[in-house]
Amino acid sequence: MNDNCLGSSERLMIAAIDLIAERGYNGVTTLEIATAAGLSEKTLFRHFGSKRNLLESAFDRFHYGDEMTKLFAEKLVWELREDLLLISHVYHEMMNRNRKMIWISIKEAGHLPGFRERTQKHPRQLLTGLTDYFTEMSAKGKMVRTNPETQAASFMMMHFGAFLNNLDDEGSFLNVSLETFIVESVEIFTRALTP
């Protein structure tokens, strides 16, 4: 998207994500963020008040929680294999789109008090959505009775691990494509959970 089409807030958030992912939270000033966004530092402070608020706003705005909530509300067909494939593909698409934010959350969470909790908001939303989905599938008789939250957490951790495997520029240590992983992991879950 052309930066000229974005509002000041979005431009500042994108600049902050880019710079902080590259140089770290403490390695970037508000002036540098504003300059990279083509705006004044005064504009940054008017919109966000601080670098910390800017970064937190960026996480709230660009992470995947709302998109996944919409997916669960509007796009499921209540067939385990098809739904898990859709959820997996959308999850990886969003995680890859947001890889700089994920990198920031991994590197900076220990240095910014309360930041780790804030970055966990979206994974918690996904856990709730998956848990509710597995509960409903079980109630419909389309899935074996099991602990839905444990299954949801297992599914999420498996896919988060696959994402982390490809997070840095060094690439994957596996010779398995992401698409093959998605299809095979969904097949395993489908076989295990189908009555």
SULBEL-V634014 format. One record per residue. PHI is phi in whole degrees, 0 to 359 (none if undefined). OMEGA is omega as a letter, one per 40 degrees, with the letter a starting at -180 (999 if undefined). Layout:
BEGIN
PHI:OMEGA
PHI:OMEGA
END
This chain:
BEGIN
none:i
292:a
302:i
292:i
277:a
272:i
285:a
302:a
300:a
295:i
298:i
295:a
296:i
295:i
298:i
297:i
300:a
300:a
289:a
291:i
298:a
280:a
241:a
89:a
301:a
282:a
269:a
229:i
261:i
296:i
296:i
296:i
296:a
299:i
298:i
297:i
276:a
75:a
229:i
270:i
298:i
300:i
296:i
303:a
292:i
294:a
281:a
236:i
82:a
198:i
296:i
298:i
298:i
299:a
296:i
296:i
296:i
297:i
296:i
294:a
284:a
256:a
280:a
263:a
307:a
293:i
295:i
291:i
299:i
295:i
302:a
296:a
281:a
237:a
242:a
284:i
249:i
63:i
236:a
306:a
299:a
296:a
293:a
292:i
296:i
298:a
302:a
297:a
297:a
294:i
303:a
293:i
300:a
290:i
296:i
291:i
296:a
257:a
300:i
294:i
293:i
297:i
299:i
299:a
297:i
288:a
284:a
256:a
303:a
285:a
262:a
242:a
306:i
83:a
289:a
302:i
299:a
294:a
288:i
274:a
303:a
289:i
300:i
295:i
298:i
295:i
301:i
297:i
299:i
294:i
299:i
298:i
297:a
297:i
298:a
294:i
298:i
294:i
297:i
280:a
79:a
261:a
211:i
296:i
285:a
205:i
278:a
297:i
291:i
295:i
295:i
297:i
297:i
298:i
297:i
297:a
296:i
299:a
283:i
295:i
300:i
296:i
297:a
299:i
301:a
248:a
291:a
272:a
285:a
287:i
88:a
283:i
270:i
261:i
259:i
240:i
290:i
299:a
298:i
298:i
300:a
301:a
298:a
292:a
294:i
294:i
298:i
297:i
298:a
298:i
298:a
289:a
255:i
278:a
296:999
END
